Amino acid sequence: MKTTASTIPFKEIKADVLIVPVFEGDSPQAGILAELNAATGGQVALAFERGEISPKRDRWTLLDSRGGISAARLLVYGAGSSAGIGPVSVQRLAGAAARIADQKAASSAAIFLSSVLSTVEFAQAAAEGATLGVLTPDFYVTKDDDAPHRLEEFAVASNSLSEGSLSEAVERGALMAEATNFARELGFAPSNDMTPSELARRAEEMASREGLQYEALGEDRMKQMGMGALLAVSRGSQEPARLIVLRYESGDRGVGAAVPAGKSDRELIALIGKGITFDSGGISIKPALNMEEMKYDMGGGAAVIGAMQILARLRPNARVLGLVPASENLPSGRAFKPGDVIRSLSGKTIEVANTDAEGRLVLCDAITYAIEQGATMLVDAATLTGAVVVALGEVRAAVMGNDDELIKSLVAAGERSGERVWPLPMDKEYVDLIKSDIADIRNAGNRTGGSITAGWFLRHFVGETPWAHLDIAGTAWTEREKPYIAKGATGFGTRLLANFVIERARSKN
């Protein structure tokens, strides 16, 4: 979908649908609603009288413009209270309205930002929300020749913002959402298509297009290096594992220049995303119910790939290493088993208590690799534990780590992006739950504190490097369709990680 900015009077906007948010206290006798009422021959006031127009959130009505405005139809959308409205609310409003326009077979739509919404921040949020809203997961559905066309153009309109500032905000919002949709498309794809090799190919295709450095380590190379934890997870599958490596650097060398291994006087941020393209649980096999959703267990990896696309386009002054350890986790005669002891790239030994705790195994080798490459800061994102879904649901992801300032920065980035996180504690008492009698550490504890013990497992491999872990298991996939987004992969973490890097680069320069 093409997303544009418009500063022309709202009556002159040519579109199949003009979207106008209505807030509590709005009246057809004042403001834009009064103008629309006059232009449509009293339709707006009549719809208010009948209760068809309501400011209650997600209530809407679609009216024929009757030629009074250039748009063919008018979508009046309930936005709730204007007091304290934020970017997340605007994202969701625009996403929901764009989805309605799309479902009504409109090929073009525009949202008019009244004075309450005419800020650069809200203009970006509207562009993001609309772009996210129209993506559907029906990539494998056979389309009829007479199927209705989809929404192809979406404009964000304001008569209060300058053309330059509005255009910049809309372009940025669309860019953020396009990368998030890219991550969502990776998550929607079935695992028979989205294998570790295919995930690597998609990352390579993006890197080539955007000017990033790309490399994918194969199993022979990883074996030579000693990545025993990652390779243990892949043993049960016939699909070979990959360690996807993306590199971005700005400054004197320019975008796309290789990030040199080893120490440098410039900070190197490593973004690491779990890339399990299908997780059966391995020998510790999961229940059959909803196992098909385990194709999204590469959500953290998809978010890292999407975030790297944003960085390549917005070009912050930063050095970033994007890593995605990709594998399947399947049971077979070759699969690793509960009770096995494996040796990680760091040299630490791990007792396998549960083969369904595989994400932390692929991540720990990627973390060690990042440190060997000179990373001075680590942020990982992973659909790691069911425990975090119980704790936080689909609303927020968990964040934990060894650096309070880093955690605060990620919380702030989550608020800016709408991908919100909540800190969990890492008291030392939790680490006792993953002590092993025969190895340096166990990969799982008991049923208590599951998200925190998973975090503690990873903490064993970061040393003194500032590190934070995002457990996105509850937010990377939505179980039901919502007014503003389709059911399934959300791309959660893409904008959060990108915003974090961008803001950090801004604060340091």
Rosetta blueprint (number, residue, H / E / L):
1 M L
2 K E
3 T E
4 T E
5 A E
6 S E
7 T L
8 I L
9 P L
10 F H
11 K H
12 E H
13 I L
14 K L
15 A L
16 D L
17 V E
18 L E
19 I E
20 V E
21 P E
22 V E
23 F L
24 E L
25 G L
26 D L
27 S L
28 P L
29 Q L
30 A L
31 G H
32 I H
33 L H
34 A H
35 E H
36 L H
37 N H
38 A H
39 A H
40 T L
41 G L
42 G L
43 Q H
44 V H
45 A H
46 L H
47 A H
48 F H
49 E H
50 R L
51 G L
52 E L
53 I L
54 S L
55 P L
56 K L
57 R L
58 D L
59 R L
60 W E
61 T E
62 L E
63 L E
64 D E
65 S L
66 R L
67 G L
68 G L
69 I L
70 S L
71 A L
72 A L
73 R E
74 L E
75 L E
76 V E
77 Y E
78 G E
79 A L
80 G L
81 S L
82 S L
83 A L
84 G L
85 I L
86 G L
87 P H
88 V H
89 S H
90 V H
91 Q H
92 R H
93 L H
94 A H
95 G H
96 A H
97 A H
98 A H
99 R H
100 I H
101 A H
102 D H
103 Q H
104 K L
105 A L
106 A L
107 S L
108 S E
109 A E
110 A E
111 I E
112 F E
113 L L
114 S L
115 S L
116 V L
117 L L
118 S L
119 T L
120 V H
121 E H
122 F H
123 A H
124 Q H
125 A H
126 A H
127 A H
128 E H
129 G H
130 A H
131 T H
132 L H
133 G H
134 V L
135 L L
136 T L
137 P L
138 D L
139 F L
140 Y L
141 V L
142 T L
143 K L
144 D L
145 D L
146 D L
147 A L
148 P L
149 H L
150 R L
151 L L
152 E L
153 E E
154 F E
155 A E
156 V E
157 A E
158 S L
159 N L
160 S L
161 L L
162 S L
163 E H
164 G H
165 S H
166 L H
167 S H
168 E H
169 A H
170 V H
171 E H
172 R H
173 G H
174 A H
175 L H
176 M H
177 A H
178 E H
179 A H
180 T H
181 N H
182 F H
183 A H
184 R H
185 E H
186 L H
187 G H
188 F H
189 A L
190 P L
191 S L
192 N L
193 D L
194 M L
195 T L
196 P H
197 S H
198 E H
199 L H
200 A H
201 R H
202 R H
203 A H
204 E H
205 E H
206 M H
207 A H
208 S H
209 R H
210 E H
211 G L
212 L L
213 Q E
214 Y E
215 E E
216 A E
217 L E
218 G L
219 E H
220 D H
221 R H
222 M H
223 K H
224 Q H
225 M H
226 G L
227 M L
228 G H
229 A H
230 L H
231 L H
232 A H
233 V H
234 S H
235 R L
236 G L
237 S L
238 Q L
239 E L
240 P L
241 A L
242 R E
243 L E
244 I E
245 V E
246 L E
247 R E
248 Y E
249 E E
250 S L
251 G L
252 D L
253 R L
254 G L
255 V L
256 G L
257 A L
258 A L
259 V L
260 P L
261 A L
262 G L
263 K L
264 S L
265 D L
266 R L
267 E L
268 L L
269 I E
270 A E
271 L E
272 I E
273 G E
274 K L
275 G E
276 I E
277 T E
278 F E
279 D E
280 S L
281 G L
282 G L
283 I L
284 S L
285 I L
286 K L
287 P L
288 A L
289 L L
290 N L
291 M H
292 E H
293 E H
294 M H
295 K H
296 Y H
297 D H
298 M H
299 G H
300 G H
301 G H
302 A H
303 A H
304 V H
305 I H
306 G H
307 A H
308 M H
309 Q H
310 I H
311 L H
312 A H
313 R H
314 L H
315 R L
316 P L
317 N L
318 A L
319 R E
320 V E
321 L E
322 G E
323 L E
324 V E
325 P E
326 A E
327 S E
328 E E
329 N E
330 L L
331 P L
332 S L
333 G L
334 R L
335 A L
336 F L
337 K L
338 P L
339 G L
340 D L
341 V E
342 I E
343 R E
344 S L
345 L L
346 S L
347 G L
348 K L
349 T E
350 I E
351 E E
352 V L
353 A L
354 N L
355 T L
356 D L
357 A L
358 E L
359 G H
360 R H
361 L H
362 V H
363 L H
364 C H
365 D H
366 A H
367 I H
368 T H
369 Y H
370 A H
371 I H
372 E H
373 Q L
374 G L
375 A L
376 T L
377 M E
378 L E
379 V E
380 D E
381 A E
382 A E
383 T L
384 L L
385 T L
386 G H
387 A H
388 V H
389 V H
390 V H
391 A H
392 L H
393 G L
394 E L
395 V L
396 R L
397 A E
398 A E
399 V E
400 M E
401 G E
402 N L
403 D L
404 D H
405 E H
406 L H
407 I H
408 K H
409 S H
410 L H
411 V H
412 A H
413 A H
414 G H
415 E H
416 R H
417 S H
418 G L
419 E L
420 R L
421 V E
422 W E
423 P E
424 L L
425 P L
426 M L
427 D L
428 K H
429 E H
430 Y H
431 V H
432 D H
433 L H
434 I H
435 K L
436 S L
437 D L
438 I L
439 A L
440 D L
441 I E
442 R E
443 N L
444 A L
445 G L
446 N L
447 R L
448 T L
449 G L
450 G H
451 S H
452 I H
453 T H
454 A H
455 G H
456 W H
457 F H
458 L H
459 R H
460 H L
461 F L
462 V L
463 G L
464 E L
465 T L
466 P L
467 W E
468 A E
469 H E
470 L E
471 D E
472 I L
473 A L
474 G L
475 T L
476 A L
477 W E
478 T E
479 E L
480 R L
481 E L
482 K E
483 P L
484 Y L
485 I E
486 A L
487 K L
488 G E
489 A E
490 T L
491 G L
492 F L
493 G L
494 T H
495 R H
496 L H
497 L H
498 A H
499 N H
500 F H
501 V H
502 I H
503 E H
504 R H
505 A H
506 R H
507 S H
508 K H
509 N L
